[in-house]
Amino acid sequence: MSNESEDISIGITGLAEWDIGQEQSGRGLTLLTNRGPIQTIIHHDPSKPSYRGVVWVGGARGGFDGPGGGLYRILGAELSPGVTSIRANYRKPNDLAECVMDTLAAVSFLSGTGHTDILLVGHSFGGAVVIKAAPFSDLV
């Protein structure tokens, strides 16, 4: 296919850490992809590997925290270490196709790190994102 808008794939080409600041919990991890970098925040305990994972995606404006004053941040921290959480911030908020790609990249990351039971959670516009993303992956 000749241009990015026609390409319906995304691949992770590398990873980079980033500083999430003191207002967040978890670890900042950028998924470097062939479509551009996706900033995420991971909640996990490396000393206690888990096979279960959750991808949290926000509304049309993106962001990491979700509804209710940081529900994704709170739940991500509370579920760890039994469940690895990845909170993904869209590269192109409000662009459904690109947000679906970002969600699938987060699923791919979890799968690549040994997670076999993966759940998608989206708020508002993010609900549409996860509904559209789920059929493209047999991992969720």
Number of C-alpha atoms within 10 A of each C-alpha: 7 6 6 10 9 8 10 11 12 17 17 17 12 11 15 11 13 13 10 15 10 7 5 15 15 21 17 20 20 20 23 17 16 13 17 16 19 21 25 27 26 23 25 22 14 9 7 10 15 19 15 18 27 24 26 30 33 26 21 20 13 20 16 22 22 22 14 8 9 13 14 24 23 15 14 27 18 13 15 18 18 15 23 24 30 31 28 27 25 28 17 16 17 16 14 19 14 20 28 24 22 29 29 25 22 25 26 17 17 23 18 10 12 13 20 16 15 19 16 22 18 20 18 13 19 27 18 16 29 24 14 16 21 17 10 12 10 7 16 19
